[in-house]
Amino acid sequence: MTDSTIPSSSVVNVRGGARYDVIVIGAGGVGSAAAYHCARDGKDVLLLEQFTVGHTRGSSHGGSRIIRYTHDKLDHASQMPATFDLWFELERESGASLLTMTGGLYFAPENEPWLTKALQVLQTLDFPHRILVGEELQRAHPQFNLPAGWIGVEQEHSGILAASRAVAVMVSQAVRHGASVRELAAVAGIAPEWEGAVVRLETGETFSADRVIVCAGPWASRFLDKLVEFPVPLRVTPQQVAYFPVQDAAAFAVGRFPLFISTHEPHFYGFPIHERPGTIKIALENEGHSANPDDPRQVDQALLNQLTTIVGEFMRGVGPTPVHVEPCLYTETPTRDFIIDRHPDYPQILFGAGFSGRGFKHTIAVGRLLADLAQSDAGVYASPFWRESYRINRFVPVST
Ligand SMILES: Cc1cc2nc3c(=O)[nH]c(=O)nc-3n(C[C@H](O)[C@H](O)[C@H](O)COP(=O)(O)OP(=O)(O)OC[C@H]3O[C@@H](n4cnc5c(N)ncnc54)[C@H](O)[C@@H]3O)c2cc1C
């Protein structure tokens, strides 16, 4: 474990062959949130992680993830106030600081579809925002060099979530509420039973539970392919973030410089100085080649060169050579809509998968939703965080 907030006694209480109310597979953002909520609800929970909590081979490590009200879909934007509340509640309950509010700047050429939809959503939900153009945009944000005809949208409910710390805190809070955690516990298979399911580790050890929640991130297909009758399309792509030095640290500090997203191609985004003094984190999404999650992580030099060119073109006062690059993985469905649902035939098995490049902010709410689904009958979707777009049955082939 990597965070001092986790008590050293957290990898304990694991009873070989024992029966639990809920077994959660995967201690990334989603699994740790599911374990936290189930344990907080009084369930007897076992959380199994193939590596160690806080490892850097999945999708949830690192010091920062964007959290924002600004979305192009009403469905997502409308649940953000409640999602923020869950993060605030976790901060209060744990005493840990997880959120840094920075304000956000979202920019693109005028009439760009994503930002146009996001503006409509901000207006519909009456979320405060300010539209800036031309000279006014340039004056307010001199750290950017945006082409003529681009607009900027400022939205204050935007901030940074400390990702690795959030995972550590959710696991430690799950333990505080009685959960057991087993690290270096790679799950080899799940066998549904008449009631509940048996989880078998690669070592041959087995555990059983009334409910099993699979939150395996980039490894999710290993479970879905074996357990679900129809193909569930998930693509894993290698991504990376880079830390660029800035000339004037004060101009890029929280309070002076917002987090930002170019919603126009090429999609790049970045943060004020937060994790590494004197540097800002900027990233460009890889929408190209896919990866095997078991392969070693490597820096993609071509993508980095592309990002360096973008930084030179769009930013002022930012040095051209990153001082650090950090690889990470996305796992995406074709529409980037998440999969959060019960197994179609074995409702005692649940899945949380395909959280793409925007899932971290939602993890605390996804964990709440998975806990709600795990504790209700098959076919019941009574949770404030349920959305129709999450259904796994959307991949059932349409017969002609
Ligand atoms: C570079 C980058 C930038 C991002 N930026 C943002 C952002 O700004 N805002 C935002 O909201 N989101 C962002 N995201 C997305 C977000 O981080 C992910 O959607 C989220 O972390 C996914 O969490 P997860 O729990 O599904 O996957 P993971 O964190 O990968 O967790 C899955 C876990 O399951 C474990 N596991 C897998 N198989 C087994 C097995 N057989 N047995 C036991 N354990 C197993 C794995 O070891 C892993 O720990 C970003 C992602 C990346 C990579």
The ligand as an SDF file (V2000), in Angstrom:
LIG
                    3D

 53 58  0  0  0  0  0  0  0  0999 V2000
   -3.9370    9.3050  -18.4830 C   0  0  0  0  0  0  0  0  0  0  0  0
   -5.2980    9.2570  -17.9160 C   0  0  0  0  0  0  0  0  0  0  0  0
   -5.9450   10.4410  -17.6100 C   0  0  0  0  0  0  0  0  0  0  0  0
   -7.2350   10.4270  -17.0960 C   0  0  0  0  0  0  0  0  0  0  0  0
   -7.8210   11.6040  -16.7660 N   0  0  0  0  0  0  0  0  0  0  0  0
   -9.0370   11.6110  -16.1880 C   0  0  0  0  0  0  0  0  0  0  0  0
   -9.5980   12.8020  -15.7310 C   0  0  0  0  0  0  0  0  0  0  0  0
   -8.9980   13.8800  -15.8440 O   0  0  0  0  0  0  0  0  0  0  0  0
  -10.8260   12.7670  -15.1390 N   0  0  0  0  0  0  0  0  0  0  0  0
  -11.5130   11.5940  -14.9760 C   0  0  0  0  0  0  0  0  0  0  0  0
  -12.6140   11.6260  -14.4370 O   0  0  0  0  0  0  0  0  0  0  0  0
  -10.9880   10.4130  -15.4090 N   0  0  0  0  0  0  0  0  0  0  0  0
   -9.7790   10.3940  -15.9990 C   0  0  0  0  0  0  0  0  0  0  0  0
   -9.2100    9.2260  -16.4160 N   0  0  0  0  0  0  0  0  0  0  0  0
  -10.0150    7.9910  -16.3720 C   0  0  0  0  0  0  0  0  0  0  0  0
  -10.0200    7.2970  -15.0270 C   0  0  0  0  0  0  0  0  0  0  0  0
   -8.7710    7.4210  -14.3870 O   0  0  0  0  0  0  0  0  0  0  0  0
  -10.4190    5.8350  -15.2320 C   0  0  0  0  0  0  0  0  0  0  0  0
  -11.6500    5.7910  -15.9310 O   0  0  0  0  0  0  0  0  0  0  0  0
  -10.5940    5.1010  -13.9070 C   0  0  0  0  0  0  0  0  0  0  0  0
   -9.4440    5.2610  -13.1180 O   0  0  0  0  0  0  0  0  0  0  0  0
  -10.8690    3.6250  -14.1610 C   0  0  0  0  0  0  0  0  0  0  0  0
  -10.8590    2.9310  -12.9280 O   0  0  0  0  0  0  0  0  0  0  0  0
  -11.0990    1.3710  -12.8610 P   0  0  0  0  0  0  0  0  0  0  0  0
  -11.2580    1.0290  -11.4240 O   0  0  0  0  0  0  0  0  0  0  0  0
  -12.1440    0.9550  -13.8290 O   0  0  0  0  0  0  0  0  0  0  0  0
   -9.7440    0.7070  -13.4380 O   0  0  0  0  0  0  0  0  0  0  0  0
   -8.3500    0.4450  -12.6990 P   0  0  0  0  0  0  0  0  0  0  0  0
   -7.9190    1.6020  -11.9200 O   0  0  0  0  0  0  0  0  0  0  0  0
   -7.3890   -0.0820  -13.7200 O   0  0  0  0  0  0  0  0  0  0  0  0
   -8.6780   -0.7080  -11.6630 O   0  0  0  0  0  0  0  0  0  0  0  0
   -8.8900   -2.0570  -12.0370 C   0  0  0  0  0  0  0  0  0  0  0  0
   -8.2200   -2.9170  -10.9890 C   0  0  0  0  0  0  0  0  0  0  0  0
   -8.6000   -4.2650  -11.1510 O   0  0  0  0  0  0  0  0  0  0  0  0
   -7.4740   -5.0740  -10.8480 C   0  0  0  0  0  0  0  0  0  0  0  0
   -7.6690   -6.3890  -11.4630 N   0  0  0  0  0  0  0  0  0  0  0  0
   -7.8100   -6.6420  -12.7880 C   0  0  0  0  0  0  0  0  0  0  0  0
   -7.9360   -7.9620  -12.9990 N   0  0  0  0  0  0  0  0  0  0  0  0
   -7.8740   -8.5530  -11.7840 C   0  0  0  0  0  0  0  0  0  0  0  0
   -7.9040   -9.9170  -11.3530 C   0  0  0  0  0  0  0  0  0  0  0  0
   -8.0120  -10.9520  -12.2320 N   0  0  0  0  0  0  0  0  0  0  0  0
   -7.8050  -10.1860  -10.0380 N   0  0  0  0  0  0  0  0  0  0  0  0
   -7.6840   -9.1710   -9.1200 C   0  0  0  0  0  0  0  0  0  0  0  0
   -7.6000   -7.8630   -9.4810 N   0  0  0  0  0  0  0  0  0  0  0  0
   -7.7110   -7.5580  -10.7940 C   0  0  0  0  0  0  0  0  0  0  0  0
   -6.3280   -4.2850  -11.4760 C   0  0  0  0  0  0  0  0  0  0  0  0
   -5.0730   -4.6780  -11.0080 O   0  0  0  0  0  0  0  0  0  0  0  0
   -6.7020   -2.8620  -11.0900 C   0  0  0  0  0  0  0  0  0  0  0  0
   -6.1440   -2.4930   -9.8520 O   0  0  0  0  0  0  0  0  0  0  0  0
   -7.9150    9.1880  -16.9100 C   0  0  0  0  0  0  0  0  0  0  0  0
   -7.2640    7.9980  -17.2080 C   0  0  0  0  0  0  0  0  0  0  0  0
   -5.9660    8.0130  -17.6870 C   0  0  0  0  0  0  0  0  0  0  0  0
   -5.2970    6.7220  -17.9850 C   0  0  0  0  0  0  0  0  0  0  0  0
  1  2  1  0
  2  3  1  0
  2 52  2  0
  3  4  2  0
  4  5  1  0
  4 50  1  0
  5  6  2  0
  6  7  1  0
  6 13  1  0
  7  8  2  0
  7  9  1  0
  9 10  1  0
 10 11  2  0
 10 12  1  0
 12 13  2  0
 13 14  1  0
 14 15  1  0
 14 50  1  0
 15 16  1  0
 16 17  1  0
 16 18  1  0
 18 19  1  0
 18 20  1  0
 20 21  1  0
 20 22  1  0
 22 23  1  0
 23 24  1  0
 24 25  2  0
 24 26  1  0
 24 27  1  0
 27 28  1  0
 28 29  2  0
 28 30  1  0
 28 31  1  0
 31 32  1  0
 32 33  1  0
 33 34  1  0
 33 48  1  0
 34 35  1  0
 35 36  1  0
 35 46  1  0
 36 37  1  0
 36 45  1  0
 37 38  2  0
 38 39  1  0
 39 40  1  0
 39 45  2  0
 40 41  1  0
 40 42  2  0
 42 43  1  0
 43 44  2  0
 44 45  1  0
 46 47  1  0
 46 48  1  0
 48 49  1  0
 50 51  2  0
 51 52  1  0
 52 53  1  0
M  END
$$$$
